[in-house]
Amino acid sequence: MNHVIVVDLGFGDAGKGTVVDWLCSRQHSRPVHAVVRFNGGAQAAHNVVTRDGRHHAFAQFGAGTFTPGVRTHLSRFVLVDPLALAAESAHLASLGVPHALDLLTVEREALLATPYHQAANRAREAARGDGRHGSCGMGIGETASYALTHPGDAPRVGDCATPRVLARKLTMLRDRLTSELGPLTAPPPADVADAYQAFADRVTVVDASYLTRLLRSAPVVFEGAQGVLLDEWRGFHPYTTWSTTTFANADQLLAAAGQEAIRLGVTRTYMTRHGPGPFPTEDLSLNLSEPHNAHNHWQGPVRTGHLDTIALRYAIEVTGGVDAIALTHLDTAASHPELRICRGYQVTGHLVTRLPPGPDRDLDYQQQLTATLLAARPVYAHLATDWADLVQQETGAPVVLRSGGPTAADKAGSGRLGFLAAA
């Protein structure tokens, strides 16, 4: 099966949603049966604009949902927020997808992201003041952290079938967090348990064998969340997410089914970042329109900068490599000749052209990289060739999808990978 894994090679917002939408559209030779989400949760915002002008920021539903027949599967690596899913389903209904929850399967071992996680997340981030990490405020880190500390007590999707167990776990969660942080603004555990039970009654909850059967029967697209440069272990600590944003989770799911996939990395012709943290090529003079990527109360304004090929190659290296690249925002590059590329950094008088990956799960090393990047000054080169050729030269990977706008009609695929070729 020609499965595809879509991963963002930057700080997020590179255009994963629009790439997944294109892959799932019926113009392609191998119809996609489902989108599998393999990390993150309700904090994702993968923007899709249809040819008739509808717009939705996909969070937990797969970004191929506008294509009839394409389902969404939330794997065990997704932090599932049932309340946010209900709101997202309602918005999709207003856009002509009336029964999105009927298209959803959820693995029972997936963790539940609750209002208590969200309230605790926001309380901690607010307490950091000027030292904020750039959290989305959706409780993702709290959900992951609590499951590591209290693995047997962490609420999971499968608990929704046993309301008493779920209510007990929610009560313990609330009590532990309030004892640490003080009162949290959130509904009572009984009300949350009722809402989650209604959610479980509405969607299809499955075990791991479901995905194995799915992967052996039809092509799927694996849709990642956030970006490699924010990865919990390979990002620039502490300005990272509590989520594995590389190909690793998708690789595990595929291996269990004896399957393989095309590894598709996504990058813009320039870079963006939400929230604090190192961003060597940030350029405050750039005036780039971001109509679907706005200021966020918890993360702050969108930051923009030039394409950083050192960081791009680092992302590819720590993921274990990519088979191909989707290059987005070519329309922005065409209208902004001031955009440049960074091929090196000046750091304390030395030229740096590579960020060497460190040992696996070594956050001290990642913090050293953060310090290097915070001290780095970019060394720029002007564009000497077209953007696709440049990215291919810098990464050694073929650019198989070029995107010059927000809709599927604004994209052109290469025939070098059969699954990506137009029918």
Secondary structure as GFF3:
##gff-version 3
##sequence-region A 1 423
A	DSSP	beta_strand	3	8	.	.	.	ID=ss1
A	DSSP	alpha_helix	16	24	.	.	.	ID=ss2
A	DSSP	beta_strand	34	37	.	.	.	ID=ss3
A	DSSP	beta_strand	46	49	.	.	.	ID=ss4
A	DSSP	beta_strand	55	58	.	.	.	ID=ss5
A	DSSP	beta_strand	71	74	.	.	.	ID=ss6
A	DSSP	alpha_helix	82	94	.	.	.	ID=ss7
A	DSSP	three_ten_helix	100	103	.	.	.	ID=ss8
A	DSSP	beta_strand	104	107	.	.	.	ID=ss9
A	DSSP	alpha_helix	115	128	.	.	.	ID=ss10
A	DSSP	three_ten_helix	129	131	.	.	.	ID=ss11
A	DSSP	alpha_helix	140	149	.	.	.	ID=ss12
A	DSSP	three_ten_helix	157	161	.	.	.	ID=ss13
A	DSSP	alpha_helix	163	181	.	.	.	ID=ss14
A	DSSP	alpha_helix	189	202	.	.	.	ID=ss15
A	DSSP	beta_strand	204	206	.	.	.	ID=ss16
A	DSSP	alpha_helix	208	217	.	.	.	ID=ss17
A	DSSP	beta_strand	220	227	.	.	.	ID=ss18
A	DSSP	three_ten_helix	228	230	.	.	.	ID=ss19
A	DSSP	alpha_helix	248	256	.	.	.	ID=ss20
A	DSSP	beta_strand	261	268	.	.	.	ID=ss21
A	DSSP	beta_strand	270	274	.	.	.	ID=ss22
A	DSSP	beta_strand	302	308	.	.	.	ID=ss23
A	DSSP	alpha_helix	309	318	.	.	.	ID=ss24
A	DSSP	beta_strand	324	328	.	.	.	ID=ss25
A	DSSP	alpha_helix	330	335	.	.	.	ID=ss26
A	DSSP	beta_strand	341	347	.	.	.	ID=ss27
A	DSSP	beta_strand	350	352	.	.	.	ID=ss28
A	DSSP	alpha_helix	363	375	.	.	.	ID=ss29
A	DSSP	beta_strand	377	381	.	.	.	ID=ss30
A	DSSP	alpha_helix	387	395	.	.	.	ID=ss31
A	DSSP	beta_strand	399	403	.	.	.	ID=ss32
A	DSSP	three_ten_helix	408	410	.	.	.	ID=ss33
A	DSSP	beta_strand	411	413	.	.	.	ID=ss34
A	DSSP	three_ten_helix	418	420	.	.	.	ID=ss35
###
